[in-house]
Amino acid sequence: MTKPGATLVVRTAVMADAPSVAAIGRVAFPAVHNDVVGPEFAAVVVEQTYSIQALTECITRCTAAIDAEFLVAEQDGDVIGYLHYDSEGPEPELHRIYVDPGRKRGGVGSALMRELHARLPPGRQYVLFVAEANTDAQAFYQRHGLVVERKVEGGSHLAIGTKVDVPPPAPALLMRYPASPT
């Protein structure tokens, strides 16, 4: 939970935020994905994407790009959540959003989503991949305007940016914001 009376600030990440983001990601990513892809694969993803160097490079790329955001939620000077969105793939994508596990369900994730949506150009669509088994995350994203578009194989998607030969199968859903007109 957020601390009563403490102001929650969502801002653009800076390189100095990398250690705080790493600390959250190293706990939050395995907590969500160990049961989906196995602890060994989750550990490889954490090792390769939550190193200080990898996060510093990601924050730097997002800061330099006009169509990317790496946001952090901060309270009392502590980073307690983060969001990574960019347009480097086939279409814009929300890659990751995690909150310090002790602060979940306190509005931090919602504040990050609201700030992302406020920064996007009108009509901008993006995709997000979420584990099919992660029904809590699906409900969270649906509350923020995303809709399930189709089922996909998510293990390969989690391995993007890592050095993994064969990721484990991981049933996932591709969600879209806002919903495509039908």
Secondary structure, DSSP 8 states (H G I E B T S, - for coil): ---TT--EEEEE--GGGHHHHHHHHHHHHHHHHHHHH-HHHHHHHHHHHSSHHHHHHHHHHHHH-TT-EEEEEEETTEEEEEEEEE--SSS-EEEEEEE-GGGTTSSHHHHHHHHHHHHS-TT--EEEEEETT-HHHHHHHHHTT-EEEEEEE-HHHHTTTS--SS----EEEEEEES----
